[in-house]
Amino acid sequence: MKVVSPLQQTVCVPVQQRSCMRYRLSVPVICRWKDENGSRCLRRGWTRDISTRSVFVFCPDVPAVGTGVRLEFLFPPLEESAGGLRLRAVGEVVRVDKASQGTGFAAVNEFTRFER
């Protein structure tokens, strides 16, 4: 009789690297950061996708990987009589990409404030 170790009985299941569901969402975003010279940068862009912990932003000029960023997402009103929603977050750039839609960056973020 062959003895099977617990390791041999283990079933391998692929694990997704992302811990949160991402949503494809294109909303305007204002990006603020300090460049390598300490100068303040303010750029406008738009989101490609967003989750509770990360975001990908298309932006003509992008901060370097490792740079701290402040992001302000501008959601339109859901109905004409209501105002839009501003969602603020702070984060750090983890990747810069050139995609077919344009240059952008991925940031790990933490949402800090909701405003109407």
The 8 nearest C-alpha neighbors of each residue, nearest first, counted from 0:
[[1, 2, 3, 4, 7, 5, 8, 6],
 [0, 2, 3, 4, 7, 5, 8, 6],
 [3, 1, 4, 0, 5, 7, 8, 6],
 [4, 2, 7, 1, 5, 8, 6, 0],
 [3, 5, 6, 7, 2, 8, 9, 1],
 [6, 4, 8, 7, 9, 3, 2, 10],
 [7, 5, 9, 4, 8, 3, 10, 11],
 [6, 8, 4, 5, 9, 3, 10, 2],
 [9, 7, 5, 6, 10, 4, 3, 11],
 [10, 8, 6, 7, 11, 5, 4, 12],
 [9, 11, 12, 8, 7, 6, 13, 5],
 [12, 10, 9, 13, 14, 8, 7, 6],
 [11, 13, 14, 10, 9, 15, 16, 8],
 [14, 12, 11, 15, 16, 10, 17, 9],
 [15, 13, 16, 12, 17, 11, 18, 10],
 [14, 16, 17, 13, 18, 19, 12, 20],
 [15, 17, 14, 18, 19, 13, 20, 21],
 [18, 16, 15, 19, 20, 21, 14, 53],
 [17, 19, 16, 20, 15, 52, 21, 14],
 [20, 18, 17, 21, 50, 51, 52, 53],
 [19, 21, 50, 22, 18, 17, 51, 49],
 [22, 20, 50, 49, 48, 19, 23, 51],
 [21, 23, 48, 49, 24, 50, 20, 47],
 [24, 22, 48, 47, 49, 21, 25, 46],
 [23, 25, 48, 47, 22, 46, 26, 49],
 [24, 26, 46, 47, 45, 23, 27, 48],
 [25, 27, 45, 46, 74, 24, 73, 28],
 [28, 26, 45, 73, 44, 72, 46, 25],
 [27, 29, 72, 45, 44, 71, 43, 73],
 [28, 30, 43, 71, 70, 42, 44, 72],
 [31, 29, 70, 42, 41, 69, 43, 28],
 [32, 30, 41, 69, 40, 68, 70, 42],
 [33, 31, 68, 40, 39, 67, 69, 34],
 [32, 34, 39, 37, 38, 40, 35, 31],
 [33, 35, 37, 36, 38, 32, 39, 40],
 [34, 36, 37, 33, 38, 63, 66, 62],
 [37, 35, 34, 38, 33, 39, 40, 32],
 [36, 38, 33, 34, 35, 39, 32, 40],
 [39, 37, 33, 34, 36, 40, 35, 32],
 [40, 38, 33, 32, 37, 34, 41, 31],
 [39, 41, 32, 31, 33, 38, 42, 34],
 [40, 42, 31, 30, 39, 32, 43, 29],
 [43, 41, 30, 29, 40, 44, 31, 58],
 [44, 42, 29, 28, 30, 58, 41, 45],
 [43, 45, 58, 28, 57, 27, 29, 56],
 [46, 44, 27, 28, 26, 57, 56, 25],
 [45, 47, 56, 25, 26, 48, 55, 57],
 [46, 48, 25, 55, 24, 56, 23, 45],
 [49, 47, 23, 24, 22, 55, 46, 54],
 [48, 50, 54, 22, 21, 53, 55, 24],
 [51, 49, 21, 53, 52, 20, 22, 54],
 [50, 52, 53, 19, 49, 109, 110, 108],
 [53, 51, 108, 50, 107, 109, 19, 54],
 [54, 52, 107, 108, 50, 106, 49, 51],
 [53, 55, 49, 106, 105, 48, 50, 56],
 [54, 56, 105, 47, 48, 104, 46, 106],
 [57, 55, 46, 103, 104, 45, 47, 58],
 [58, 56, 103, 44, 45, 102, 46, 101],
 [57, 59, 44, 103, 60, 102, 61, 56],
 [60, 58, 102, 61, 57, 44, 103, 101],
 [61, 59, 58, 62, 42, 102, 103, 57],
 [60, 62, 58, 103, 104, 59, 63, 95],
 [63, 61, 66, 64, 34, 60, 32, 92],
 [62, 64, 66, 65, 61, 92, 95, 34],
 [63, 65, 92, 93, 66, 94, 62, 95],
 [64, 66, 92, 91, 93, 63, 67, 62],
 [67, 65, 92, 91, 64, 63, 62, 68],
 [66, 68, 91, 90, 32, 92, 65, 69],
 [69, 67, 32, 90, 31, 91, 89, 70],
 [70, 68, 89, 31, 30, 88, 90, 32],
 [69, 71, 30, 88, 87, 29, 89, 68],
 [70, 72, 87, 29, 28, 86, 88, 73],
 [71, 73, 28, 86, 85, 27, 87, 74],
 [74, 72, 85, 27, 28, 84, 26, 71],
 [73, 75, 84, 83, 85, 26, 72, 76],
 [76, 74, 83, 77, 73, 84, 82, 26],
 [77, 75, 83, 82, 78, 81, 74, 79],
 [76, 78, 75, 81, 79, 83, 82, 80],
 [79, 77, 76, 81, 80, 82, 75, 83],
 [78, 80, 81, 76, 77, 82, 83, 75],
 [79, 81, 78, 82, 76, 77, 83, 75],
 [82, 80, 79, 78, 76, 83, 77, 115],
 [81, 83, 76, 115, 84, 80, 75, 79],
 [82, 84, 76, 75, 74, 115, 81, 85],
 [83, 85, 115, 74, 114, 73, 86, 75],
 [86, 84, 73, 114, 72, 113, 74, 115],
 [85, 87, 113, 72, 71, 112, 114, 84],
 [88, 86, 71, 112, 111, 70, 110, 72],
 [87, 89, 110, 111, 70, 109, 69, 108],
 [90, 88, 69, 108, 109, 68, 70, 110],
 [89, 91, 108, 68, 107, 67, 106, 109],
 [90, 92, 67, 106, 66, 107, 68, 65],
 [91, 93, 106, 64, 65, 66, 105, 94],
 [92, 94, 64, 106, 105, 65, 91, 107],
 [95, 93, 105, 104, 64, 92, 96, 106],
 [94, 96, 104, 103, 105, 64, 97, 93],
 [97, 95, 103, 102, 104, 98, 94, 105],
 [96, 98, 102, 101, 103, 99, 95, 100],
 [99, 97, 101, 100, 102, 96, 103, 57],
 [98, 100, 101, 97, 102, 96, 103, 57],
 [99, 101, 98, 102, 57, 97, 103, 47],
 [102, 100, 98, 99, 97, 57, 103, 58],
 [103, 101, 97, 57, 96, 98, 58, 59],
 [104, 102, 57, 58, 56, 96, 95, 97],
 [103, 105, 95, 56, 94, 55, 96, 106],
 [104, 106, 55, 94, 54, 93, 92, 95],
 [107, 105, 92, 91, 93, 54, 53, 108],
 [106, 108, 53, 90, 91, 52, 92, 54],
 [109, 107, 90, 53, 52, 89, 106, 88],
 [108, 110, 88, 89, 52, 90, 111, 107],
 [111, 109, 88, 87, 112, 108, 89, 86],
 [110, 112, 88, 87, 109, 89, 113, 86],
 [113, 111, 87, 86, 110, 114, 88, 85],
 [112, 114, 86, 85, 87, 115, 84, 111],
 [115, 113, 85, 84, 86, 112, 87, 83],
 [114, 84, 83, 85, 82, 113, 86, 81]]
